[in-house]
Amino acid sequence: MDIGGRIAELRKENGLTQQELADKLFVSRSLICKWESGKRQPDYRSVEQIAGVLGIDPGRIVSTEELLLEELSDCVAAGSRTEDKAALTAGMNEFLYSLPAAACDIFVQRYRLRRTPGEIGEMYGLAENHVRTILSRTRKKLKKYLGGMANG
């Protein structure tokens, strides 16, 4: 079952309507509908908030691995013609070595060591939003890099 399906199932188990869940999360009902239908994916902060409202562990909604794969899926899709796992791994390593040290460290902390943006921010003395921006920009660079690798 996908993330949206799990949210819908857990919401119903707790006897909540989409509107009631939306009110508790201070979001619109249409956003809840988009999450449940799979048109949008909640970020981990939202997953944590949903879990808090439902009184469950966030892992019941999405595993860390699923979340990280979802964040990187767009990047890897760019290199999808690179079917050789060894070549993809080598390409990833080359990409990481090409990054400035701080961006590389933050990327590794997130995707290899599975730390949250908040934890990474605390480690480096950065605001969580700054970490999210660095990660977003690095994913865009990775997508471009893997796209070039797949075409080259």
C-alpha positions in Angstrom: 0.0 0.0 0.0 1.2 3.5 -0.8 1.7 6.4 1.7 -1.7 8.0 0.7 -3.5 4.7 1.2 -1.9 4.2 4.6 -2.9 7.8 5.6 -6.5 7.1 4.5 -6.7 3.8 6.3 -5.2 5.1 9.5 -7.4 8.2 9.4 -10.5 6.0 9.1 -9.3 3.7 11.9 -9.2 6.7 14.1 -12.8 7.7 13.1 -11.7 11.0 11.4 -13.0 12.5 8.3 -10.6 14.3 5.9 -11.9 17.6 7.1 -11.3 16.7 10.8 -7.8 15.5 10.1 -7.2 18.7 8.1 -8.5 20.9 10.9 -6.1 19.1 13.4 -3.2 19.6 11.1 -4.1 23.2 10.1 -4.2 22.3 6.4 -6.9 22.2 3.8 -9.1 19.2 3.2 -8.0 19.3 -0.4 -4.4 18.7 0.7 -5.5 15.7 2.7 -7.4 14.4 -0.4 -4.3 14.9 -2.6 -2.1 13.0 -0.1 -4.6 10.2 0.1 -5.1 10.0 -3.7 -1.3 10.0 -4.3 -1.4 13.3 -6.3 0.9 14.8 -3.7 3.3 13.3 -1.2 3.6 14.6 2.4 7.1 15.5 3.5 8.5 13.8 6.6 7.5 16.8 8.8 3.9 16.4 7.7 4.1 12.6 8.2 5.3 13.3 11.8 2.4 15.7 12.4 -0.1 13.2 11.0 1.3 10.5 13.2 1.1 12.8 16.2 -2.6 13.5 15.5 -3.3 9.8 15.0 -1.2 8.7 18.0 1.0 6.4 16.1 4.6 6.0 15.1 5.5 7.8 11.8 6.9 4.5 10.6 3.4 3.1 10.3 2.8 5.7 7.6 6.1 5.6 5.8 9.4 4.0 6.5 12.6 6.1 6.4 13.8 4.1 3.4 10.5 4.8 1.5 10.8 8.5 2.2 14.4 8.7 1.2 13.8 6.7 -2.0 10.8 9.0 -2.8 13.0 12.1 -2.4 15.6 10.6 -4.7 13.3 8.9 -7.2 13.2 11.8 -9.6 17.0 12.0 -9.7 17.5 8.3 -10.3 14.8 8.3 -13.0 17.0 10.7 -14.9 19.6 8.0 -15.0 17.2 5.1 -15.5 19.0 4.0 -18.7 22.0 3.4 -16.5 20.8 -0.1 -15.6 24.2 -1.3 -14.4 24.2 -0.9 -10.6 28.0 -0.7 -10.5 28.0 2.1 -13.1 25.3 3.9 -11.2 27.2 3.6 -7.9 30.4 4.8 -9.5 28.5 7.8 -11.0 27.0 8.6 -7.6 30.4 8.5 -6.0 31.8 10.8 -8.8 28.9 13.2 -8.3 29.5 13.3 -4.5 33.2 14.0 -4.9 32.4 16.8 -7.3 30.3 18.6 -4.6 31.6 21.2 -2.2 32.5 19.5 1.1 29.6 20.9 3.1 27.0 19.9 0.5 28.5 16.5 0.2 28.4 16.0 4.0 24.8 17.2 4.2 23.8 14.9 1.4 25.5 11.9 2.9 24.0 12.7 6.4 20.5 12.7 4.8 20.6 9.8 2.3 23.3 7.5 3.7 23.0 8.0 7.4 19.2 8.8 7.3 19.3 11.9 9.5 16.4 14.4 9.3 16.9 17.9 8.0 16.4 19.1 11.6 19.1 16.8 13.0 21.5 17.9 10.2 20.8 21.5 10.9 21.7 21.1 14.5 24.9 19.3 13.6 26.0 22.1 11.3 24.5 25.1 13.0 22.0 25.7 10.1 18.3 26.3 10.1 16.3 23.3 9.0 14.9 25.2 6.0 18.5 26.0 4.9 19.3 22.3 5.0 16.2 21.5 3.0 17.3 24.1 0.4 20.8 22.6 0.2 19.3 19.1 -0.3 16.9 20.3 -2.9 19.6 22.0 -4.9 21.9 19.0 -4.6 19.1 16.7 -5.8 18.6 19.0 -8.9 22.3 18.8 -9.6 22.3 15.0 -9.2 19.3 14.7 -11.6 21.2 16.7 -14.2 24.4 14.7 -13.6 22.7 11.3 -13.9 20.7 12.5 -16.9 24.0 13.4 -18.6 25.5 10.0 -17.5 22.5 8.2 -19.1 22.8 10.1 -22.3 26.6 9.9 -22.5 
